Amino acid sequence: MTQPPAATPLAQPGPPTGGAAHPGRPRITELRLSAFAGHRRAALPFGPLTLLAGPSGCGKSSALRAYEALARLGGGAALGEAFPDPVACVPERARPDAQRRRGFRIGCTSDGPAGPVRLDVAVQAEPHLRVVGERLTAGGLVLLQTALRDPGKRAVQAAWHTAGPAPVPHGPLPDDRLGTALLPLRVAGATPGQRGVLAAAEQMVVALRSVFACDPDPGRMRGPVPAGSGRLLGGCGNLADVLWRTRAECARRHTQLVAAVRAGCAGPVADVLAEPSADGAVRAVLDRGDGIRTELGRLGDGELRYVALALVLLTGPGVLEVDPAGEVPAALQTLTVLADGLDRGLDPGQRRELLRLAARMCERGHIRLVGAVSDASWAAGTDGVTVVHLEP
């Protein structure tokens, strides 16, 4: 089982990089895996750019899955959507109780205008998937607490803080949704206490949403693809379709992408673009600047992953297949990229260039990156990087 990991900042971030430099943007600063898959009592601190480091089997991928699941719940998804295989989330040695129930516990902390806000969720995976307990706290106050009182009903009993003369309100909430995301429908906001509850809930939901989980698959990036929505999928198999769109929409970002590709790919690179084919599909190519164009399909796996990850870092919610909080101004949102196998297939030069690009983009505050790597020693000396070491 994983012991509580220690965060090892390789370099202390300066004011532009730290979360305090962007106080208006809610962000997740800690992921807690109290009992989840191979993790027990694990607390993972997150900065603007975080690397989860450790050997195979230490729980890097399961930590990213837990973060993505919380993000889906924050966006209003049902438990079954967030946890398609809930039994795999139960710690292997967890014993069922007398009613044959087993489950898992996860949580997180968000920071922002409302200050640090904690969310902790207990989920029953067997025999029926349901939320059995949820707690939202801030400043030492319990703002929302739910509990399963009657196993025969598909609801949990909820109580929320008011700080007013009225007693604490109670009411049922569905047992397949995150209660925090439903609070705006239940709390009127008539008292300062109620408004504080709403502010904390909104901060948590905004911090969790707008997550893009990606793990570029070179095998799907090599051939032509049909022209579609121009929104990048997690496997980046429709990279050519996205390049067809982004090259025309934002010249400045495209220039930055070309510079990044030039730094990480072999041979000269004058442009990165997509070309249409006779059947209506598009293919991605590198313009070598001498009349030669190289199809991306001819590149190595590491080069393809590097190009895809650079494109992810240089775009935003309008291009990536994410669920942004449409009711919140874009200036107050932060996109979090979850990159499994961030260093997979990359040579030392590509890793270095990609980390420099990530640090530069994360410094601006509109994007955060949590990447899983087998070894983070190559990141030494990069400002603003937080490394969390996991042990199997």
N, C-alpha and C positions, 0 to 999 in steps of 0.2 A: 504494500500500500504506500501511497505517496505521503511523505511527511510534509508539514507546512514548509513551503519553500522560502528561501531568503532572496530578497530582491537585491541585486548588485548593480547599482548605477555605474556604468563605465566612466561617465564624465558627468559632472553636475551641470544640468542645463541652465543657461542664462535666462534672464527675464522673458525674452521673446518666446522661448520654448516651453516654459512651464505653464501649467494650467491656469495659474493666477493671472497670466497676461491676457486671458480671454475669459473674464469672469461672467460674461453674458451667455456663454455657450455651455449648456449642461454637458457633462462628460462622465463616463464610467471610470472610477479611479481604483476599484478593487473588485475582483471576482472571487466569491467564496464557494468552495466545493466541500461542504460539510460532510456529505456522504454521497458521492456521485462516481459511478464506474469504479476506477481504481484509486480514486482520491478519498482521503479522510482528513477532515479538519484542515484543509488547504485554503490559504488566503493568498491570492495572486495580485500584487499591486501593479497598476497600469499607469504609465505615463503617456505622453503624446506618441512616443515610438517605443514599443515594447517587444522584446524578443523572448519567447518561451524556449528555453534551451534544455536539451537533454537527449539521451539515447532513445532508441526505439523502445516503446513499451512504457515510457515514463508518464504518459497521459497528456501530451501536448495536444493531440487531435481531439481528445475528449473534452479538454478545457475549452477549445474553440467551439466545439459543438454545444457546450453548455451556454456559452456567451450568445451564440446564434439563436438558441432556443429561447433564452430570455428576451432577446430582441424581438422575436416573433410574437411572444406573449405580450410584450409591450405595445406591439402594433395591433393587438386585438385578435390574434390567431387563437384557435382552440388548442387545447393540450395535445390532441392527436396530430395536429399539423406541426407543432413545435417539437414533439417527441414521437416520431414515426415508429421507433423501436424502443419503447420505454423500459422494457425488461433489461435491455443492454445497459441502461443507466443505473440500475440497481447494483450496489457493491456486491461483488461475487460471493463474499462470505456472509452476507446479510441473511439472517434467519427469519422465516415468517413467524408471525404471532399466532395466537390460538385461532384467529379467523383467517389464517393463511394470507395475511396482508404483508406486502413488502413494498418498499419505496425508496425515494432518494430526497436529498435536501441540497438546494443551491441558493445563492443569493448574490447581491452586488451592492456597491456603494456608488452613488452619483454625487458630483459636486457641481455647484453653480450658484445662481442668485439666492437660492433657498438654503445654502450651506450644505454640509454633508447630509445625505439622506440614505438610509439603509433599507434594503428590501431583502426579505428572506422568505423562501417558499418551500413547503414540504409537499411532496407529490407521492400519491399512492400509485404504484405501477401494476400491482396484482392484488386481488383478482380483477379489479376494475380501475382504469386510469382516471384519476381525479385529484384535484387539489384538496388536501386535508388541513392545511394551515398556511396562513400568510401573515406577515407582519411588516408594516412600513413605519419606520421610526426616524425622528430627527430631533436634535437638541435634547436628547434624553426623554422625549415624549413618544408614546405609542400613538401614531396617527391613525392607523388602521390595523385591526387584528381580526382574523377569521379563524374559525374552527369547525370541524365536522362534528355536529352534535347528533345527527340521526343518519346512520349509514344507509337507511332505506330510502332517503331522499337525495335527489341529485342537486343538492345545494349545501352551501356552508353558511353558518351564522356569522355575520359581520358586525363589528362595532367600530365607530370612528370618533375621533376627538372633535370637540366643539369649543372648549374653553369659554362657554357661555353658561347662563343660568339653567338652561335645559339639561336634562340628563343625557348621557351618551347615547346617541341613536343606535338602534339595532335593526338589522334587517337581513334577509337572505340574499346571497349572491350565487350565481351558477358555479358549480364545482369544476367546470372545464375551461374557465377563463381566469385571467389575472385580475384580481379585485382592484388593484391599483389603477389599472387602465379604465375601470368602470366608475371610479369615484366621481368624475365630473357629472355623471348622470344621477348620482345619489345625493351629493352634497350641494346645498344651495349657495354657500358662500355668503351667508347673511351676517356672520360674526367674524371678528379677526381670527379666531381659532379655525373656523371653517375655511377661511381664505388661506390660512397657512397650510391646511391639509391639501387644498387644491393646488397650491404652489409647489408643494413637495411632490405630489403625485405627477403633476405636469412635468416637473424637472426630471423625474425618474423616467417617464415615458419618452420624453424627447431625447434623453441621453441614450436610451436603449435602442430606439428606432434608427433608421438610416444606417444599417449594417450591410456590408457587401462581403460575403464569404467567397473566396476564390482559390482555386488550385488549378492553374492553367494546364491543359492537357494537349501537349504538342501533337499527338496523333489526330486530333480533331481540327487543328489549325492549318494543316498543310494544303488541303485542297480548296477549290472554289466553294463558295456558300451562296445560297439564295439571298437576294436583297430582301431585307426585312425591316424591323423596327429601328435598327441602329442602336439598340441598347445591349451592352455587353453582358453576356451570361457568365456564370461563375466559372465554367470550364474554359472560357475564352475561345470556344470553337467558332464563334461568329466574328472573330477579330477583323476579317476583311470587310464585313458589312459595316462595322463600327468605324473603321478607317475611312470608308467611302463617305461617311457622314461627317466625322470630326475634322477632316482636312479642309472641308469647305466652310465649316461653321466657326472655327476659332483659329485664326492664323498664328496667333501668339503661342497658344498651347501646342499647336502642331510643330512650330519651330523648336520648342523645347523638347518635344518627343523626338524629332529628328536628331537633335544634338545628343540626347540620351542614347538612342540607337547607335549613333556613330561611335559613342564612347564604349559601347558594350558588344558590338558585333565586328567580326573580322571583315577587312576590306573597306574601301571607301563607301560612304553613304551620303548621297546628296538629298535624298527624299525618301519618305515612306508613304506609300499610297496604295489605293485599290483600283483595279482596272475591271471594266465590265467585259463579260464574254458574250458570245452569240446567243447562248441559251438563257440569258438574263441573270446569270450568277455573277459574282464578283470574286476576284482573287487579289491577295495582298502581295506586293512586290517591293523590293528595295531598288531605288534608282541609284546606280553607281556613279552617275555624273559623266560618263564617257560613252553614252549611247547604249549601255548594257543595263538590263533590268533583271534582277534575280528574284524568282518566286520565293516567297517565304517558306514554301514547302521544301526548298533545298537547304534550308538552314538546319543546324543541329538542334537537338532538344533543348539544350541550355540556352541557345540564342533565342529560340521561340518563347521559352518561358520568360526570359529577360525582357523581350519586346512587350509581351502581354502585361507583365507586372509594371513596367514603365508606363504603359498606356493607362492602367488602372489608377496609378498615383497621379497622373496628370489630367484626369477627367473628374467628373462629379456625379451627383445623383441624377442629373438629367441624361447622362449617358450610360451609367451603370444600372443594372437591373436591381434596384433597391426600392424600399418603401419609405420615402421621405415624409416627414410630418408636414403635410401641406398647409396646416393651419398655423404654423410657426414660420416667421420670416427666415429666409435662407441664411441671413447674417447671424442668426442665433442657433443654427444647427451645426452639428459636426458629423461628418461621415466617418465611420469606423470601418477600416478594411481588415478582415480576418484572412490571413494568408497562410494556409497550411503548406508545409514544405517550402518555405520561402527561399531557402538556399539550395533546393534540390536541382541538381544538374548544372548549377552555375559554377564557372571557374572563379578563381580569386579576384580577377579584375572585374568581372560582372557583379559579384557580390559587393565589392567596394563601391562601384558606381551606383548600384541600385540603392545601397544604404545611404549614400550621399544625397540622392534624389529624394528618398523617403524623409530624411532629416530636414531637407529644405522645405518640402511640402508640409510636413507636420509642424514646422516652426510657425507657419502662417496661421495655424489654429483651426482651419476649416476641415482638416482631415487628420485622423489618427490611424495608426497601424499597429496591429498585433500580429506578429509573425512567428511561426514555429520553425525552429532550426535545430539541427543535430548538435552543433557546436557554435558558440558565439564568440570564440576568441578572436575571430577575424574582425569583429566589430569594435575592438579596443581603439580608443582614441576618437571615436565619433561622438560629438556633443549631443546631449539630449537623449541618449539611448538608455533604456532601463532593461536590464537582463534579469529574468526570473529563472533560476536553475531548478529543474525538476529531477527527482531521482526515482528510479523504478522501485 
